Amino acid sequence: MSQWKDAYHHWSSHPAMLPALREELLALTDETEIEDRFYTHLQFGTAGLRGIIGAGTNRINLYTIRRATHGFARYLLRQDEANKAKGVAIAYDSRHHSADFAREAAGALACCGIKVYLFEEMRPTPMLSFAVRHLGAAGGIVITASHNPPEYNGYKVYNEHGGQIAEAAAEEIWQEISAITDELALPTLPVEEGLRQGLIQLIGEEIDQAYQSRLSALLLNREAVRQAGDRLRIVYTPLHGTGLVPVERALRESGLTNLAIVREQAVPDPDFSTVSSPNPEEPQAFALAIRQAAEREADLILGTDPDADRLGVAVRDARGEYPMLTGNQLGALLLHYLLEQRQAQGKLPKNGIAIKTIVSSELGRAVADAYGIRMAETLTGFKYIAEKIAEYERSGTFTFLFGYEESYGYLIGDFVRDKDAVQAAQLTAEMAAAYKANGMSLLDALERLQARFGYYTDLQHAFTCKGKEGVEMIKRVMQALRNTPLSEIAGLTVQAIKDYLHSIDGLPPSNVLKYILSDGSWFALRPSGTEPKMKLYISTVDATAERSRQKAEALKSVLVTYLQYHMR
């Protein structure tokens, strides 16, 4: 019998198997489906686990959660026995089985003698990061699959700084997990018993209060909020996730009180029934919010993803429509507003630094340069921004001011070490109120910014090639661009090529190619590390919006055609 068939039989016949999972397994008739569920174990990486919910070693369920947590526990205890007392904080979102998986992780840690701080109700991912730091915990776990489809869930691990674990730690944890051959034989402790023994402690309001206090301290211009906070009309949607309570509280306590909630999307719903995807990067997710905003003639729409670490924003224009800001545009606006306010108040540190990723627009750098602030770059992924913040904190060389990535992730206050849509929603609304007090919208502010620094256009395109063959196709394309690099594209000369596979710019190696063009525009290619997909990023700049857009579209057309040809 093959290995996957053995595993299937072991699970389906195990006496301790949960009845619901046993029934699910026994109902399977398609061998291909059974093989997919058991041919491997769900892989653990820097994002932890992420997969389809269901029975099997290659699915996310109570047993794969238990296995991952025992591995994490062994890693923590090997690092330092004192981690038992420091403990681990655990949060979860609104997805299917998130609360069950969180309790399972809590029971597994408690069974290993490790203190657990378990949120009593769902909370945003950034609040887990905050809780780790506030409690002085040895690490954290959050049960979420961000904005993935509803059939998915995930398990993300955080270090003692409140940041997502780095590659080295992930590899060590994976080694501990891999040493566990039978997840069905692992012990656990019922949460009720853990509570009785004092190994598990429920947390909630104390963390909420402390977090809100730090949010309040981030306000930059209370006078502007006093003048326009009740006139700025805001519509907010949590997209059926965790953001409603903390975002609404942050806005109202800041004085931004003219707030309407998209009620159809306010109730936590693991099926995300009103959207095709709960992703604030996608315009379709804002359809209900736009309808409500149009009825109220709202100035601003805010939307957070299910675990409230990403923020999407739409702004009313002169025609009464609601175009969305890109992640790059909002990042530049927030950075400019923050630096402008701090400079006016004499609170801009000489050693201040902002951080963006290598595939984020250069508009942010132009803004930082204008204020004499350094702009650092990291690889794609907010964990790298968190690592930089920790590095600056240790060395004292720079004072962190702002971090962002093009995929709608922002951080203002470093009391959190991950992207934080609650912080970003508060600062965006404050910024909009400040501009409204001066008769401007965020679109007016963006136009002013681009007229000063250049009109930037940012486009993306994802290539998906399924199966093993698809992975090989993407490898061939990347190799071709390395072996025979382009010298000209769409009428623009290639000025420089950055191959991040060779640890350039002080960054760890990563399979990313970035072409810098003669006019300051650029494009980059980044294959996914977890699926057969490659992402193309394009950023152009010109003296007018129309020329910048035309240039970006021309680059995209030529590059997509070129890359598709080489994928054959």
N, C-alpha and C positions, 0 to 999 in steps of 0.2 A: 504493500500500500504506500502511496506517495506521502510525502511529509505533510502537505496541506490536508489530505484526507485524514491522516492520523490526528491532526490538530482539530479538524471538524468533529471527528468522533469523540475526542477527549472533551470538547466543550459540550456537545449535544447530549452526552451521556453522564456528565459529571453530576454527582448527587447534590452538590451545593449550588448548581447553576440556578440563577434567578428564573422563575417559571416563564416570565414574559420573553426573556432572551432564548430560553430553550424552545418555546413554541415558535419563535421567529426562525430559529435554525432548522427545526424539524419541518417547517413549511417550505423550505427551499427545495426546488427540484432541478434548477439549472446548475449544472456542474461548473460552468464558467463563473457564475455568481459565487458559488461556494469557494472556488479556487481564489477568486479575487479577495474574498474576505479572510483567507487563511494562508496565502502563499508567502506572506511576510508579516512582520510586525509594523505597526504604525511608526513611522520614523520620527525621531526626536532631534530637533535642530535649535537654532538660536531663537526661533519663534515658538519653541516648545512642540506640542502636538497640535495638529489640526487635521480633521478628517470627517467623514460621513458618520453620523450617529447610527449605531446598530451593533449586532452581535458579531464577534470575530476579532482576531488579533490585528487585522488591518482596518479596524473600525474604532470609533471612540465610544467607550462604554464604561461602566463602573470598574470592570476588571483591568482595562488598559489604563484607566486613570489610577487605579490602585498600584499597578506595576510602575508607572512613571513616578508616583509619589514615593514609593519605597526606594526607588533609585535616587531620587532627589534627597530623601532623608539620609541615605547612606553617604552620599556626597557631603552633605552638611556636617555629619558627625565625623567624617574623615578629616574635614577641614579643621574643625575645632569642636571639642566636646562641649564648650560653652554655648554653642548654638542651640543646645537643648533648651536652655533657659531663655535665650534671646527670642526664640520662636519664629514662626512664619505667619504672615498675614494672608488671608484668603478672601477674595471677592469674586462675584459672579454677575453675569448680565441676564437678559430676559429670554435667552434662547431655550429651546427644548432641553430639559434635564440639567440646566446649568446649576440650579440649587442642589440637585441630587449629587452631581459630580463634585461640587464644592464640599458638601458634607462627607463624601467618600474620601476626598483628599485630606480633610481634617481628621477623619478617623484613622487613616493610614499613618499620618504624622504622629498623632497622639499614641498610636500603638507602638511607635518607635521611641516614645518618651519625649517627643519634641512639643513644646508649648505651641498652641495654635490660637490665633486671633481671627475669628470667623465673623465676617459681616452678617448681621442678622437678616438683612434684606439686600436686594441687588444694588450695586453701586457702579459708577463709571470706572474704567480702567485707571485713569489718572488718580483717582482717590485711593486705589490700591497702592500705587507708587507713593503717594503721600503718607499713607498709613504705615508702610514699611519704615519710612524715615522718622515719622512722628513717634513710633513705638520703639525705635531702635532694634527692629527685628533683624534676623539673619537673612531673611529673604521674603519672597512673596509669590503667590500663585493667583492668577485670575482666570476664570473659566469664561472664555469668549471666543467667537470666531469673527469678531469685528463685523464687517459688512458682507461676509460670505452668504450664500443662499441659506434658507432656513433648515435644510437637512444637515448642515454642518455644525460642529462645535469645536472648541479648542481649549488648550491648556498652556498658558504662558507663564514662564518662570522669571522672577525678578531677583536681583542681587541685593545686598545689604544697603546699597546706595539708592535703591528704588528704581534702578534702570533695568531694562531687559538684559538677561545674561549675554555675555560675549561668546565668541566661537569657542575659546579654550574651555570655559566653564561648561558650555553645552556638550562638548565632546566628552568631558569627564563624567558628566551626569549620564550621558548616553552609554558610556562604558558600564556604569553601575546598573543602569536599567537592563542592558543587554545580558548581564550576568544572571538575571532572573529568568529562569527557563519556564516556570509555570506560574502565571499570574493567578490562576484559580486556587493555588495553595497558599497564597499570601494571607497573613493575619490582618485583621483590622479591629478597630475599637468603635462600638456604636457611639454616636455623638452624645447621646444622653449620658452614657457612662463617662465619656471624656469630660463632660461638663461637671458631673458629680465629683470626679477626681481632681478637678481644677486644671486639667491639661488643655481643655478647650475653653476659651472665653469668647462670648459674643460681644461684638463691638458695633457701634453705630453712631449715636448722637454725639458722643464726645469727639469722635473723629470729624464728624460733620461740622461741629462748631469750630474746631481748630482750623479746619480747611477753609471755612468761610471767613474766618478772621484774617487768614493770609491772603485770601482773594480781595478782601476789602482794602488791604494795604497796597494793592497793585493799582488802585485808582490814581490817575495822573492829574486830572483836572476836575475837581469837585465843583468848581464854580460853573464850568460849562454844563455839567450834568444838572446843576441846580437851575440853570437858565432854560435848558431845552430838554431835560430828561423826561418831563411829563408830556412834551409835545412830539417827541420822536416816536412815531408809530411803528411798533415792531410786531412781526408775526414770527412765532417760533414753533418748530416741529422737532420732537425727539425721535421721529421715525420708529415708534414702537419700542424704544430702547430705554436706557438708564438715565438719560440726560434731564428729564423733566424737572425733578425736584431740585437738583443742585443748580441748574441753569436759571430756572425761574427765581429761585431764592437769591442767587447772585445778582441778577438784574434788578429785582425789586428792592433789595437792600442797598443797592448802589444808587437808587433814585431813578432808575429807568423803568418807570411804572406803567407806561402806556403800552402794555404787552398783551397780545392775544395768542392763545395756544391753539394749534390745530388739533381739536379734540378727537377727531377720527384716528389720529396717530399718537395720541397722548397715552393711551392704555398700552401697557406692555403686551406684545403679541409675538410669540415665537415664530409665527408663520408670516409675519410682515405683510398682512393681507391686503394692504392698500397700495403696495408698490411692487414692481417687478424685481427691484433690488434696493435694499435699504442703504444705499451709498450716496452720501451728500455730494459726491463728485459728479453725479449723473443728473441732468435736468429733470428726468421723469420723476425722480424722488420728490421734487418740489411742486408737482402739479397741484395737489390740494392746497399747499401753502400759498402758491401764487393766486389761486382762485380766491382764497380768503383775503389775501393782501390786496387784491384788486378791489374787492368789495369795501374794504376799510380805507383804501387809498394809503396803505402803509408805506413807510419810507424804506423799510429794511426787512428782509427775511433771513432768519438764522435757522440752520438745520444741523443736527448732530447725528452721527451714525449710532448703531445700537449700543456700543460700549463707550460712547461719548468721548472719543479721543480725536476725532476729525470733525472739522467745522466747514460747512458750506454756506455761502452768503450770496443773496441776490438783492439787487438795489433797484428801486423805482426810477425809471428814466423820464425824460420830458414827454414821451408819448404814453406814459402810464403802463409801460411794459416792465418786465423784471429780468433783465439780463443777469447772468451769474458771473461773479468774479472768479477768475482762476486762482488756484492756490498760490501761484507766483505773484499775481496782482495784489491779493489780500496780504500776503507776506510783506511785500514792499510797502504797502500802505500802513500796516501796523508798525513796521520798523521805523518808517519816517515819522509817524505820529509820536511814537515813544521817544525818539531822539529829539524831535522838535520840542516836546514838552519838557523833557529833562534839561535840555540846554537853556530854555527860557527860565527854568527854575534854578539854574546854577547847580544842577545835580547830575551832570553828565560826567562820569569818571574818565580821567585821561587814559586809563588802561582798559576802557570798555571794549567788549568784543561781541560780535554777533556771529551766528553759525548757520550755514546752509549746506545742503548736499550738493554734490558735483553735478547733478542733473537739474538743479534749480536755476532760475533765471538770474542773469547778471544785473538786473535792475536793482536788486537788493544790495549788491556790492557798490553800485553807483551811489545809492542813498547813503550807505555807511561811509564811503569815502568823503562825501560832502560834509559830514560831521566829524571827520577825523577819527572814525571808529574802524577798527580792523574787522575784516570779514574772513572767518575761517571756513574751510570746507571739509566735509566728511563724505564717506561713501553713503550710498542710499540706505536708509534705515535710521529711525530715530534713536536706536540704541547707541549709534556712533556719536550722535550729538550729546547724549547723556554721558558717554565716556569722556568726551572733551570737557564737559562741565566739571566732572569729578577731577579731571587732570588739572584744570585751572584752580579749582578749590584747594587741591593739595599744594600746588606750587605757589599760589598767590600771584601769578604773573598777570592774569587778566580778570576783569570783573564781567561776568556773564550778563548780557542785557536781553538777548532775544535769540531764539532758534526756530528754524522753520524748514519745511520741505515742500516740494511742489504738490505732493499728494495730500494737501489740505491738513497738514499737521503743524501746530504752532506751540511754542512755550515761551512764557514771559517770566514767571517766577520760578526759580530753581528749587523751591520747596517740593516740586514734583520733578521727576526725572524721566518723563515720557511726554509725548504730545498730549495737550490738554485742551479739549474743546470748550470746557467750562471757562477757563481763563480767557481763551480766545474769544468766546462769545461776549464776555463782559467787556474786554478791551475794544472789540469791534463796535459794540453798541455805544460805549463811551465816546469813541472816536467819531461815530456818526452823529452823536448829540453835539459834540464840540463843533463839527463842521456845520450842522444845522443852525447852531447859534450864530454862525457867520453867514447864513444864507446859502450854504453849499451842501451838496450830497456827496456820498463817497465816489460817485462817478465823476463829479466835478473835481474832487481831490485827486483822483487817478489821472484825469486829463492834465491837471496842473503838474503832476509829478512827471508824466511822460513828456510833456512839452519842455520840461527842464532837463531831463536825463536821457530822453530818447524813447521812441515808441517800440516796445518789445512785443513780439508775438510768439507764443509758445504752443506748439502742437505735439501730439503724440500719436503713435500707431503701434498696435500690438500684433505680432505675427504668432499664430498658434499652429504648431505642427504636431499632430498627435502621434503617440506611440514612440517606440525606440527609434524608428526611422526619422521621426521629427526631430528628436534630440540630435541625431547625427547630421541632419540638414543644417541645423543652427550652428553646430560646431564647424561645419564646412564653410559657412558664410563668414564666421568670425575669423577663421584661419585664412580665408582668401583676402580679407581686408587687412590682415597682418602681413601676409606674404606679398601682396600686390596692393599697397595702399593707394587711395585716390589722391590725385594732385589737383583736381578741379572738379567742381560739382555745380550744376545749374548756373554756370557762368561766374562762379565765385572760386577764387584760388584758395587752396588749403594752406594755411599758414603754419599750423602745427598739429601733431597727432599725439594725444595722450593715451598711452596704453597702461591702464591701471593694473594689469596683470603683473607688472614689474615693480610694484610697491613705490610708485612715484608720489611726489608731493608729501612725503612722510606718512602716507596712508598704507594700510595693509593691502596685500594683493587682492584684486577683484577682477573678474572677467568683464571689464567694461572698456570700450573704445570711445574716445571723444575727439572729434575733429573740430579744430578751431579755424574759422574762415577769416579771410583777409579784412572783412568789414566789421568784425566783432561778433558775427553770428556763429552758431555752432550746432552740431548734431552729435548724438551719442547713441550707442547700441549697448544694451544690457540684457543678456540672457537671464531667465529666471533660474534660480538654483534648485527649485522644487518641482517645476513642471516644464513641459516642452513649449516654452513661450519665449519670445524675444521682444523687447520693447525698444522702439525708436523714439528718441526725444529730439525735437527741433526747436531752436530758439533763434529768432532773428531780431535785428534792431535797425531802425532807420529814422530819418528826420520827420517822416509822416506815418500815420497809422496805416494808410492805404498801401504805401510802398513796402512797409514791414510785412503786412499781411500777404501781399502778392509774392514777396520773396519767400516767405514761409511755405506758402502753398506750392510754389515752384519746386522748392527743395524737397518737400514731402512727395510730390508726384514723381520726381526723378529717382529719389531714394527708394521709394516703395517698389517701383518698377525694377530698379537695379537689384534690390535684395530678393525680390520674388524670382527673378531670373536665376540668381545664384543658388536659390533653394531647390531648384528642379533636380 
